[in-house]
Amino acid sequence: MTSSQSVDVALIGGGIMSATLASLISQLEPSWKIEIFERLGEVAQESSNPWNNAGTGHSALCELNYTPQDKDGTVNISKALNINEQFQVSRQYWSHLIEKGQLTDPNTFINSTPHMTFVRGEDNVKFLRERYELLKGQPLFEGMEYSEDPKVINRWAPLLMKKRLKEDQPFAATWQQAGTDVDFGALTHQLFDAAEASGARLRLNNEVKDLTREKDGTWRIRYRHTVGKTPGVTRARFVFVGAGGWALKLLQKSGIPEIKGYGVFPISGQFLRTDNPKVVDQHKTKVYSKAAVGAPPMSVPHLDARMVDGNPSLLFGPYAGFSPKFLKKGHWWDIIQQVRPGNLIPMLAVAKDNPDLIIYLLKELAASKHKKFEALKEFVPTADPKDWYLITAGQRAQVMKKDPKKGGILQFGTEVISSADGSISGLLGASPGASTAVPIMLNVLGRCFPNKKAEWEPKLREMIPTYGSMLNDSDRVDDVLSETAETLNIKR
């Protein structure tokens, strides 16, 4: 057995969340010892891998599920404003790391890619028009354009409009050049490289098997090498579990009462992908539309321009599916092993209250390759099956939790779970997670180290100029957006 050692911080999981937290702590507390555990042979192999997600810099410029309609039919933009604010925090922090030389050429992980919303039908056009009218006056959404003219939309996204210009039904679209495409895999690698250069230790091929609270308040972490099966033990003052769907399993093993009542519902998916330059060169945007009735928000259809390792591609999807695994490289019995007396009723309530989701997933599972391609042709009328092939996306573990009225609810988005004493924290959920990793990890730090707030604040303001304030309401919004755009080499 590897001898026991003690560290200040243990991070479980080699994705964008742990990488971001390692980066922040390395700068705020350079003397702290950090150890990172990843069960696979490389970091960023699950949801942070660029081919396991759509790479959208989620800033609510095009995602309609961030501007839902209230019961009276009015469009609610509050979530869109909040998500854009959070993305700007990430942008500021990435810009700081570029200036400090801790991230390399920004275009290795972020590139300008216009964000566009495209809808058809009178009701959808009315909705999009109202959404645009509400957003256009917000400083963070400045520059958004709207059109119902097929010729204008054709100029923005010609691949969508071929063979469609003479259709009778109404179209509408918004277009924002300030959108981005982010390779979260490349970003994760660079953040971990910088953390290691600052003294953090990355343990690849090491799977954490158990978490036990010691009498002195520290955590005993038992792990095992996945190749030689050599066991080891580490003790840590603070533990963060950023292991995707497996975060639930590890938090349950920790025994903290805060995790009781939580479960996760795994949803898998696929994308159609093309690398054919003749097709890719015709589409330079990320286009989102409306989800089908009963579909989860992560299944909103979109045609995404991607840039991975300097090579452009297009993705269309996602096609939702089901797997009992909590990770793409998880275990078939994950969904069963999560069941506890405290979360059984909430999970049954979710199943009872979401028949549309279950029906939707069954239809998606039964869909043939031909039917999946027909869905693409709804977006791209000239699509040729010879140019496109299916790839499997990452697993998404949607949060299920107790609800006093319904018994249990299915929650889309991310949720931080922390112990009362702040010695352990973990993250459950999915999109827009990666894009908002910096504010999410700042939330973790604030929850778990409240006594450090005053000490850290000057450094945090240096790294994130708008820390603690709302950029959209600030007279600095133009300067901050322009400065981060210049540093990251993206359009304003």
C-alpha positions as CSV (number, residue, x, y, z in Angstrom):
1,M,0.0,0.0,0.0
2,T,1.2,3.5,-0.8
3,S,2.0,5.3,2.5
4,S,-0.5,7.7,3.9
5,Q,0.2,11.4,3.4
6,S,-1.6,14.6,4.2
7,V,-2.6,17.5,1.9
8,D,-4.6,20.6,2.3
9,V,-6.9,20.0,-0.7
10,A,-7.9,16.8,-2.5
11,L,-9.8,17.2,-5.8
12,I,-11.6,14.1,-7.2
13,G,-12.2,14.1,-11.0
14,G,-10.1,15.4,-13.9
15,G,-12.6,17.7,-15.6
16,I,-13.0,21.4,-16.0
17,M,-14.5,21.9,-12.5
18,S,-11.5,20.4,-10.6
19,A,-9.1,22.1,-13.0
20,T,-10.7,25.5,-12.3
21,L,-10.7,25.0,-8.6
22,A,-7.1,23.8,-8.6
23,S,-6.2,27.0,-10.6
24,L,-8.0,29.3,-8.2
25,I,-6.6,27.8,-5.0
26,S,-3.1,27.7,-6.5
27,Q,-3.2,31.5,-6.8
28,L,-5.1,32.3,-3.6
29,E,-3.1,29.9,-1.4
30,P,0.2,29.1,-3.2
31,S,1.5,27.3,-0.1
32,W,-1.4,24.8,0.1
33,K,-0.7,21.2,-1.0
34,I,-3.1,20.0,-3.7
35,E,-3.7,16.5,-4.9
36,I,-5.9,15.6,-7.8
37,F,-7.3,12.1,-8.5
38,E,-8.5,10.9,-11.9
39,R,-9.5,7.3,-12.5
40,L,-8.8,7.4,-16.3
41,G,-5.4,7.7,-17.9
42,E,-5.9,11.3,-19.0
43,V,-7.8,14.3,-17.8
44,A,-10.8,15.8,-19.7
45,Q,-12.1,12.4,-20.9
46,E,-15.7,12.7,-19.8
47,S,-18.0,15.7,-20.2
48,S,-15.1,18.1,-20.5
49,N,-13.8,16.3,-23.7
50,P,-14.6,18.5,-26.7
51,W,-16.4,15.7,-28.5
52,N,-18.6,14.9,-25.5
53,N,-20.3,18.4,-25.5
54,A,-21.2,21.0,-28.0
55,G,-18.5,23.4,-26.9
56,T,-20.9,26.4,-26.6
57,G,-19.7,29.3,-24.5
58,H,-23.1,29.3,-22.8
59,S,-23.9,33.0,-22.4
60,A,-27.7,32.8,-23.2
61,L,-27.2,34.5,-26.6
62,C,-29.0,31.8,-28.4
63,E,-30.3,29.2,-25.9
64,L,-34.1,29.5,-25.7
65,N,-34.4,27.3,-22.6
66,Y,-32.8,30.2,-20.7
67,T,-35.6,32.5,-21.6
68,P,-38.8,30.5,-20.7
69,Q,-42.3,31.8,-20.8
70,D,-44.1,32.5,-17.5
71,K,-47.6,31.2,-16.8
72,D,-49.0,34.4,-18.3
73,G,-47.1,33.8,-21.5
74,T,-44.5,36.6,-21.0
75,V,-40.9,35.8,-21.7
76,N,-38.7,35.8,-18.6
77,I,-35.1,36.9,-19.3
78,S,-33.8,36.8,-15.7
79,K,-32.0,33.4,-16.1
80,A,-30.4,34.6,-19.4
81,L,-29.0,37.6,-17.7
82,N,-27.7,35.5,-14.8
83,I,-26.0,33.0,-17.1
84,N,-24.4,35.7,-19.2
85,E,-23.1,37.4,-16.0
86,Q,-21.5,34.1,-15.0
87,F,-19.9,33.5,-18.3
88,Q,-18.3,37.0,-18.2
89,V,-16.7,36.0,-14.9
90,S,-15.2,33.0,-16.6
91,R,-14.0,35.2,-19.4
92,Q,-12.3,37.7,-17.0
93,Y,-10.6,34.9,-15.2
94,W,-9.3,33.2,-18.4
95,S,-8.1,36.6,-19.6
96,H,-6.2,37.1,-16.3
97,L,-4.5,33.7,-16.8
98,I,-3.5,34.6,-20.3
99,E,-1.9,37.8,-19.1
100,K,-0.1,35.8,-16.4
101,G,1.1,33.2,-18.9
102,Q,-0.8,30.4,-17.2
103,L,-2.8,29.7,-20.3
104,T,-1.3,29.6,-23.8
105,D,-2.6,31.1,-27.0
106,P,-6.3,31.8,-26.3
107,N,-7.3,30.4,-29.7
108,T,-6.2,27.0,-28.6
109,F,-9.4,26.9,-26.4
110,I,-11.7,29.8,-27.4
111,N,-12.7,31.1,-30.8
112,S,-15.2,33.7,-32.0
113,T,-18.3,31.9,-33.3
114,P,-21.6,33.8,-33.8
115,H,-24.5,32.5,-31.8
116,M,-27.9,32.4,-33.6
117,T,-31.4,31.3,-32.8
118,F,-33.7,30.0,-35.6
119,V,-37.4,29.3,-35.3
120,R,-40.3,28.5,-37.6
121,G,-44.1,29.0,-37.2
122,E,-46.1,31.9,-36.1
123,D,-46.1,31.2,-32.3
124,N,-42.3,30.6,-32.3
125,V,-41.7,33.8,-34.3
126,K,-43.8,35.8,-31.8
127,F,-41.9,34.3,-28.9
128,L,-38.5,35.1,-30.5
129,R,-39.5,38.6,-31.3
130,E,-40.6,39.3,-27.7
131,R,-37.4,37.7,-26.5
132,Y,-35.3,39.9,-28.7
133,E,-37.1,43.1,-27.7
134,L,-36.4,42.3,-24.0
135,L,-32.8,41.4,-24.5
136,K,-31.6,44.0,-27.0
137,G,-31.6,46.8,-24.4
138,Q,-29.4,44.8,-22.0
139,P,-25.7,45.8,-22.2
140,L,-24.5,42.2,-22.1
141,F,-26.7,41.5,-25.2
142,E,-25.7,44.6,-27.1
143,G,-25.3,43.9,-30.8
144,M,-27.9,41.2,-31.1
145,E,-29.8,41.4,-34.4
146,Y,-33.2,40.1,-35.3
147,S,-34.8,39.3,-38.7
148,E,-37.8,37.6,-40.2
149,D,-36.4,38.2,-43.7
150,P,-35.3,34.8,-45.3
151,K,-32.6,36.6,-47.3
152,V,-31.0,38.1,-44.2
153,I,-31.2,34.8,-42.4
154,N,-29.6,33.2,-45.5
155,R,-26.7,35.6,-45.1
156,W,-26.2,34.6,-41.5
157,A,-26.5,30.8,-42.1
158,P,-26.8,29.8,-45.7
159,L,-26.7,26.1,-45.0
160,L,-30.0,26.4,-43.1
161,M,-31.8,28.3,-45.8
162,K,-30.9,26.4,-49.0
163,K,-34.2,25.1,-50.5
164,R,-36.1,27.0,-47.9
165,L,-36.3,30.5,-49.2
166,K,-39.6,29.9,-51.0
167,E,-41.4,28.2,-48.1
168,D,-44.6,29.8,-47.0
169,Q,-44.3,29.4,-43.2
170,P,-42.7,32.4,-41.3
171,F,-39.1,32.3,-40.1
172,A,-37.3,34.3,-37.5
173,A,-33.7,34.4,-36.2
174,T,-31.5,36.3,-33.9
175,W,-27.8,36.7,-34.6
176,Q,-25.0,37.8,-32.3
177,Q,-21.4,37.9,-33.5
178,A,-20.0,38.0,-29.9
179,G,-20.6,34.3,-29.4
180,T,-17.8,31.8,-28.8
181,D,-16.9,28.2,-29.3
182,V,-14.9,26.7,-26.4
183,D,-12.7,23.6,-26.4
184,F,-13.1,22.7,-22.7
185,G,-10.8,19.8,-23.1
186,A,-7.9,22.0,-24.1
187,L,-8.7,24.5,-21.4
188,T,-8.8,21.7,-18.8
189,H,-5.4,20.4,-19.8
190,Q,-3.9,23.9,-19.7
191,L,-5.4,24.6,-16.2
192,F,-4.0,21.4,-14.8
193,D,-0.6,22.0,-16.4
194,A,-0.5,25.4,-14.7
195,A,-1.6,23.9,-11.3
196,E,1.0,21.2,-11.6
197,A,3.7,23.9,-12.3
198,S,2.6,25.6,-9.1
199,G,3.1,22.4,-7.1
200,A,-0.2,20.4,-7.4
201,R,0.1,16.7,-7.8
202,L,-2.0,14.9,-10.4
203,R,-2.7,11.2,-9.9
204,L,-3.9,9.6,-13.1
205,N,-5.2,6.1,-13.2
206,N,-6.2,6.3,-9.5
207,E,-9.8,5.7,-8.6
208,V,-11.1,7.0,-5.2
209,K,-12.9,4.1,-3.5
210,D,-14.0,5.6,-0.2
211,L,-14.2,8.8,1.8
212,T,-14.2,8.7,5.6
213,R,-14.4,11.5,8.1
214,E,-11.6,11.3,10.8
215,K,-12.0,12.4,14.4
216,D,-9.8,15.4,13.8
217,G,-12.1,16.7,11.0
218,T,-9.9,15.7,8.1
219,W,-11.0,13.3,5.4
220,R,-9.3,9.9,4.8
221,I,-9.4,9.1,1.0
222,R,-8.8,5.5,0.0
223,Y,-7.9,5.1,-3.6
224,R,-6.6,2.3,-5.9
225,H,-4.4,2.3,-9.0
226,T,-6.6,1.1,-11.9
227,V,-3.7,-0.7,-13.5
228,G,-1.7,-2.4,-10.8
229,K,-4.5,-2.3,-8.2
230,T,-2.1,-0.8,-5.7
231,P,-4.1,0.8,-2.9
232,G,-3.2,4.1,-1.3
233,V,-4.5,6.6,1.4
234,T,-4.4,10.4,1.5
235,R,-5.7,12.6,4.2
236,A,-7.1,16.1,3.3
237,R,-8.4,19.1,5.2
238,F,-10.8,19.9,2.3
239,V,-12.2,17.6,-0.5
240,F,-14.0,18.6,-3.7
241,V,-15.8,16.0,-5.7
242,G,-16.0,17.0,-9.3
243,A,-16.5,13.5,-10.8
244,G,-19.5,14.1,-13.0
245,G,-22.3,11.6,-12.3
246,W,-20.0,9.7,-9.9
247,A,-19.9,12.7,-7.6
248,L,-23.2,11.4,-6.2
249,K,-21.8,8.0,-5.4
250,L,-18.7,9.5,-3.6
251,L,-20.8,12.0,-1.6
252,Q,-23.1,9.2,-0.5
253,K,-20.0,7.3,0.7
254,S,-18.9,10.3,2.6
255,G,-22.0,10.0,4.8
256,I,-22.7,13.8,4.9
257,P,-26.4,14.4,5.6
258,E,-26.6,17.1,3.0
259,I,-26.6,14.5,0.2
260,K,-29.7,12.7,1.5
261,G,-32.6,12.8,-0.8
262,Y,-30.5,13.4,-4.0
263,G,-30.4,11.1,-7.0
264,V,-29.4,11.5,-10.6
265,F,-31.1,10.6,-13.8
266,P,-28.5,9.7,-16.5
267,I,-29.2,10.8,-20.1
268,S,-26.8,9.8,-22.9
269,G,-26.7,11.2,-26.4
270,Q,-25.3,11.3,-29.9
271,F,-24.3,13.9,-32.4
272,L,-24.1,13.8,-36.2
273,R,-20.7,15.2,-37.2
274,T,-19.1,16.2,-40.5
275,D,-15.6,17.2,-41.2
276,N,-16.2,17.7,-45.0
277,P,-14.7,21.1,-45.8
278,K,-17.3,21.7,-48.5
279,V,-20.0,21.5,-45.9
280,V,-18.1,23.0,-42.9
281,D,-17.1,26.1,-44.9
282,Q,-20.8,27.0,-45.4
283,H,-21.7,27.3,-41.8
284,K,-19.7,29.4,-39.2
285,T,-22.3,29.8,-36.5
286,K,-23.9,28.0,-33.5
287,V,-27.6,27.8,-34.2
288,Y,-30.1,26.8,-31.5
289,S,-33.8,26.1,-31.9
290,K,-36.7,25.0,-29.7
291,A,-36.8,21.6,-28.0
292,A,-39.5,19.1,-28.8
293,V,-42.4,18.8,-26.4
294,G,-41.3,16.7,-23.4
295,A,-37.6,16.9,-24.3
296,P,-35.1,17.9,-21.6
297,P,-33.3,21.3,-22.1
298,M,-30.1,19.5,-23.0
299,S,-31.8,18.1,-26.0
300,V,-32.5,21.5,-27.7
301,P,-31.6,20.9,-31.4
302,H,-28.5,22.8,-32.5
303,L,-26.1,22.9,-35.4
304,D,-22.7,23.9,-34.0
305,A,-19.6,25.1,-35.7
306,R,-16.7,23.6,-33.8
307,M,-13.0,24.2,-33.6
308,V,-11.0,21.4,-32.0
309,D,-7.2,21.2,-32.2
310,G,-7.4,23.8,-34.9
311,N,-9.7,21.7,-37.1
312,P,-13.2,22.9,-38.0
313,S,-16.2,20.6,-37.9
314,L,-20.0,20.7,-37.6
315,L,-22.1,18.9,-35.0
316,F,-25.8,18.4,-35.1
317,G,-27.9,17.1,-32.3
318,P,-28.1,16.0,-29.6
319,Y,-30.1,12.8,-30.0
320,A,-31.0,11.8,-26.5
321,G,-30.7,8.3,-25.2
322,F,-30.6,6.3,-22.1
323,S,-27.8,4.5,-20.3
324,P,-27.7,3.4,-16.7
325,K,-24.1,4.6,-16.5
326,F,-23.4,7.8,-14.7
327,L,-20.3,8.4,-16.8
328,K,-19.5,7.4,-20.4
329,K,-16.9,5.1,-18.9
330,G,-19.0,4.3,-15.8
331,H,-20.6,1.1,-14.6
332,W,-23.8,-0.5,-15.9
333,W,-25.2,-0.8,-12.3
334,D,-24.6,2.9,-11.4
335,I,-28.3,3.8,-11.6
336,I,-29.2,1.0,-9.1
337,Q,-26.3,1.6,-6.7
338,Q,-27.4,5.2,-6.1
339,V,-30.7,4.1,-4.5
340,R,-31.0,4.9,-0.8
341,P,-34.0,5.0,1.6
342,G,-33.8,8.8,1.5
343,N,-33.9,9.3,-2.3
344,L,-36.2,6.5,-3.3
345,I,-39.4,8.5,-2.9
346,P,-38.0,11.6,-4.7
347,M,-36.9,9.4,-7.6
348,L,-40.3,7.7,-7.9
349,A,-42.0,11.1,-7.8
350,V,-39.8,12.3,-10.7
351,A,-40.8,9.2,-12.7
352,K,-44.5,9.8,-12.0
353,D,-44.4,13.5,-12.8
354,N,-42.3,13.3,-16.0
355,P,-44.1,11.0,-18.4
356,D,-43.4,13.3,-21.4
357,L,-39.7,12.9,-20.7
358,I,-39.9,9.1,-20.5
359,I,-42.0,8.9,-23.7
360,Y,-39.5,11.2,-25.5
361,L,-36.5,9.1,-24.5
362,L,-38.3,5.9,-25.6
363,K,-38.9,7.5,-29.0
364,E,-35.3,8.6,-29.3
365,L,-34.1,5.2,-28.4
366,A,-36.3,3.7,-31.1
367,A,-35.3,6.2,-33.7
368,S,-33.5,4.7,-36.7
369,K,-30.4,6.2,-38.3
370,H,-32.7,7.3,-41.2
371,K,-35.0,9.1,-38.8
372,K,-32.1,10.8,-37.0
373,F,-30.8,12.0,-40.4
374,E,-34.3,13.3,-41.2
375,A,-34.1,15.5,-38.1
376,L,-30.9,16.9,-39.5
377,K,-32.5,17.7,-42.8
378,E,-35.1,19.7,-40.9
379,F,-32.2,22.0,-40.1
380,V,-30.1,21.5,-43.2
381,P,-32.4,20.7,-46.2
382,T,-29.4,19.8,-48.5
383,A,-27.7,17.5,-46.0
384,D,-26.1,14.4,-47.6
385,P,-25.8,11.2,-45.5
386,K,-22.4,10.5,-47.0
387,D,-21.0,13.6,-45.3
388,W,-22.2,12.9,-41.7
389,Y,-21.5,10.2,-39.1
390,L,-22.7,9.5,-35.6
391,I,-20.5,10.1,-32.5
392,T,-21.5,9.3,-28.9
393,A,-21.6,12.3,-26.6
394,G,-20.9,12.4,-22.9
395,Q,-23.3,11.2,-20.2
396,R,-25.3,13.9,-18.4
397,A,-26.5,13.1,-14.9
398,Q,-29.5,15.4,-14.2
399,V,-30.3,16.1,-10.6
400,M,-33.3,14.6,-8.8
401,K,-34.0,15.9,-5.3
402,K,-36.6,16.1,-2.6
403,D,-39.4,18.7,-3.0
404,P,-41.8,19.5,-0.1
405,K,-44.8,19.8,-2.5
406,K,-44.2,17.2,-5.2
407,G,-42.1,14.7,-3.3
408,G,-39.3,15.0,-5.8
409,I,-38.3,17.1,-8.8
410,L,-36.0,16.8,-11.8
411,Q,-33.7,19.8,-11.9
412,F,-31.8,20.9,-15.0
413,G,-28.5,22.8,-14.4
414,T,-25.9,22.4,-11.8
415,E,-26.1,22.2,-8.0
416,V,-23.3,22.5,-5.4
417,I,-23.6,20.2,-2.3
418,S,-21.5,21.1,0.7
419,S,-21.2,19.8,4.2
420,A,-22.2,22.1,7.1
421,D,-18.6,22.6,8.2
422,G,-17.4,23.2,4.6
423,S,-14.8,20.4,4.7
424,I,-16.3,18.6,1.6
425,S,-18.2,19.8,-1.4
426,G,-19.3,18.4,-4.7
427,L,-21.1,19.3,-7.9
428,L,-24.1,17.6,-9.4
429,G,-25.8,18.3,-12.7
430,A,-24.9,19.5,-16.2
431,S,-25.2,22.5,-18.6
432,P,-24.3,25.3,-18.5
433,G,-21.7,24.0,-16.0
434,A,-18.4,24.2,-18.0
435,S,-19.1,27.7,-19.3
436,T,-19.8,28.9,-15.7
437,A,-17.1,26.9,-14.0
438,V,-15.3,29.9,-12.5
439,P,-18.4,31.4,-10.7
440,I,-19.4,27.9,-9.6
441,M,-16.0,27.3,-8.1
442,L,-16.0,30.7,-6.5
443,N,-19.3,29.7,-4.9
444,V,-17.6,26.6,-3.5
445,L,-14.8,28.6,-2.1
446,G,-17.2,31.1,-0.5
447,R,-19.3,28.3,1.1
448,C,-16.4,26.2,2.3
449,F,-13.9,28.9,3.4
450,P,-16.1,31.8,4.7
451,N,-13.3,32.9,7.1
452,K,-11.0,33.5,4.1
453,K,-13.3,35.9,2.2
454,A,-11.8,39.1,3.4
455,E,-8.3,37.9,2.9
456,W,-8.9,36.6,-0.6
457,E,-11.1,39.5,-1.9
458,P,-8.2,41.8,-3.0
459,K,-6.6,39.0,-5.1
460,L,-10.0,37.9,-6.5
461,R,-10.7,41.5,-7.6
462,E,-7.3,41.5,-9.3
463,M,-8.1,38.3,-11.2
464,I,-11.8,39.2,-11.8
465,P,-12.3,43.0,-11.9
466,T,-16.1,42.8,-11.5
467,Y,-16.0,40.2,-8.6
468,G,-18.9,40.7,-6.3
469,S,-20.8,43.0,-8.6
470,M,-23.2,42.8,-11.6
471,L,-21.4,43.7,-14.9
472,N,-24.7,44.3,-16.7
473,D,-25.5,47.1,-14.3
474,S,-22.0,48.6,-14.3
475,D,-20.7,51.6,-16.2
476,R,-17.6,49.4,-16.8
477,V,-19.4,46.9,-19.0
478,D,-18.0,48.2,-22.3
479,D,-14.5,48.4,-21.0
480,V,-14.6,44.9,-19.4
481,L,-16.1,43.3,-22.5
482,S,-13.6,45.0,-24.8
483,E,-10.6,44.2,-22.6
484,T,-11.4,40.5,-22.3
485,A,-12.2,40.2,-26.0
486,E,-8.9,41.7,-26.9
487,T,-7.0,39.4,-24.5
488,L,-8.8,36.3,-25.6
489,N,-8.6,37.4,-29.3
490,I,-12.3,37.1,-29.8
491,K,-14.9,39.5,-31.2
492,R,-16.5,42.1,-28.9
